[in-house]
Amino acid sequence: MDSNTNERILMTPQEYIEKRLDNQQIWFSNKSQTCQSRYKWLRRFEYIACIIIPIIQFNPLWPDIYNKLLGLLLGGIAAYVHFEYQLDMYFELWIKYRIASEKLKKEKALYLCKAGPYKEKTNEQCFTSLVTNVEQIITEANQQWGILSQNIPDAGKDTYSSTGS
């Protein structure tokens, strides 16, 4: 029998944590922060535009036509901003990415402290459980992203990838 067919490439627990778990946790955290930032910026802009529109409509300093045009322009921009954050689902992705990031952090902490599901197990059993649990978290996040992306119209589907894995 060829020895190459029986060889398995194994990662050490440290390699797995550094190359897979930590990378995925950082990826989820960064994506969550980006989505949170975009969501909040777009929402603030939308609200400010909506607050300014009535003020502009009754501005006595400019001719009435300018007030109407500026109000119309701000209303159109506010509507587009609302459409943009709904289309890209920044709020939903922010929450889903944050949940996945926090689950990965928790799993790593439990593993390193030999607590929870890692208590009273051998190192090999702990590592096997870690890999299984981490991959389950990543798979769930991919599945949730897939479900969310089905609701995105074709124009917005190229905006995000799932987990970068």
C-alpha positions in Angstrom: 0.0 0.0 0.0 1.3 3.5 -0.9 2.3 5.4 2.2 1.0 8.6 0.6 -2.6 7.4 0.7 -2.5 6.8 4.4 -0.8 10.1 5.4 -3.1 12.6 7.1 -2.2 16.2 7.4 -3.0 17.2 11.0 -3.0 20.5 12.6 -1.9 21.0 16.2 -4.4 22.7 18.5 -2.3 25.8 18.4 -2.2 25.9 14.6 -5.9 25.4 14.4 -6.6 28.1 16.9 -4.3 30.6 15.1 -5.1 29.7 11.5 -8.8 28.9 11.7 -10.5 29.9 14.9 -8.8 33.2 15.5 -8.9 34.2 11.8 -12.6 33.5 11.6 -13.4 35.3 14.9 -11.5 38.3 13.7 -13.2 38.2 10.3 -16.7 38.0 11.9 -15.7 40.8 14.3 -14.5 43.1 11.5 -17.5 42.4 9.4 -19.8 43.1 12.3 -18.0 46.4 13.0 -18.2 47.4 9.4 -21.9 46.6 9.2 -22.6 48.4 12.5 -20.8 51.5 11.3 -22.5 51.6 7.9 -25.9 51.0 9.4 -25.6 53.7 12.1 -24.1 56.2 9.6 -26.9 55.7 7.1 -29.6 55.8 9.7 -28.2 59.0 11.2 -28.0 60.6 7.7 -31.6 59.5 7.0 -32.9 61.0 10.2 -31.0 64.3 9.8 -32.4 64.7 6.3 -35.9 64.0 7.5 -35.6 66.5 10.3 -34.1 69.2 8.0 -36.8 68.8 5.3 -39.6 70.6 7.2 -37.3 73.3 8.4 -36.2 74.0 4.8 -39.8 74.0 3.6 -40.5 77.0 5.9 -37.3 78.9 5.4 -38.2 82.5 4.9 -34.7 83.5 3.8 -34.8 81.8 0.4 -37.3 82.0 -2.5 -40.0 79.3 -2.2 -38.7 77.4 -5.3 -35.3 76.9 -3.7 -36.9 75.6 -0.5 -39.0 73.1 -2.5 -36.1 71.9 -4.6 -33.8 71.5 -1.6 -36.6 69.7 0.3 -37.3 67.4 -2.7 -33.6 66.7 -3.1 -33.1 65.8 0.6 -36.3 63.7 0.5 -34.9 61.7 -2.4 -31.5 61.3 -0.7 -33.2 60.1 2.5 -35.3 57.6 0.5 -32.2 56.3 -1.3 -30.3 55.9 2.0 -33.2 54.0 3.5 -33.3 51.7 0.4 -29.5 51.2 0.7 -29.3 50.0 4.3 -32.4 47.8 3.7 -30.9 46.3 0.5 -27.5 45.6 2.1 -29.1 44.4 5.4 -26.5 46.1 7.5 -28.4 45.7 10.7 -29.1 42.0 10.2 -25.6 41.2 9.2 -24.1 43.3 12.1 -26.1 41.2 14.6 -25.4 37.8 12.9 -21.7 38.5 12.5 -21.4 39.7 16.1 -23.2 36.6 17.4 -20.8 34.3 15.5 -17.8 36.3 16.7 -18.9 36.0 20.3 -19.6 32.3 20.0 -16.1 31.7 18.7 -14.6 33.7 21.5 -16.6 31.7 24.0 -15.6 28.4 22.5 -11.9 29.4 22.6 -12.2 30.5 26.2 -13.9 27.2 27.2 -11.3 25.2 25.4 -8.3 27.0 26.9 -9.8 26.8 30.4 -10.9 23.2 30.0 -14.4 24.2 31.1 -17.9 23.4 29.9 -17.8 20.7 27.3 -14.0 20.4 27.6 -14.0 19.5 31.3 -12.7 16.1 32.2 -11.7 15.1 28.7 -8.3 14.2 27.3 -6.4 16.7 25.2 -7.3 14.9 22.0 -11.0 14.7 22.9 -10.9 18.4 23.8 -9.3 19.3 20.5 -11.8 17.1 18.5 -14.7 18.8 20.3 -13.2 22.3 19.7 -12.9 21.6 15.9 -16.4 20.2 15.8 -17.9 23.1 17.7 -16.0 25.8 15.8 -16.9 24.3 12.4 -20.5 24.1 13.5 -20.6 27.8 14.4 -19.0 28.7 11.1 -21.4 26.4 9.2 -24.4 28.0 11.0 -23.2 31.5 10.1 -22.8 30.4 6.5 -26.3 29.0 6.5 -27.8 32.1 8.0 -26.0 34.3 5.5 -27.3 32.0 2.7 -30.9 32.5 4.0 -30.4 36.2 4.3 -28.8 36.5 0.8 -31.8 34.8 -0.8 -33.8 37.9 0.2 -31.4 40.3 -1.5 -32.5 41.4 -5.0 -30.0 40.5 -7.7 -28.5 44.0 -7.7 -27.2 43.6 -4.2 -26.0 40.0 -4.2 -22.4 40.8 -5.0 -22.0 43.0 -1.9 -21.0 40.4 0.7 -19.4 37.0 0.9 -20.3 34.7 3.7 -17.4 34.1 6.1 -14.4 34.5 4.0 -13.4 30.8 4.6 
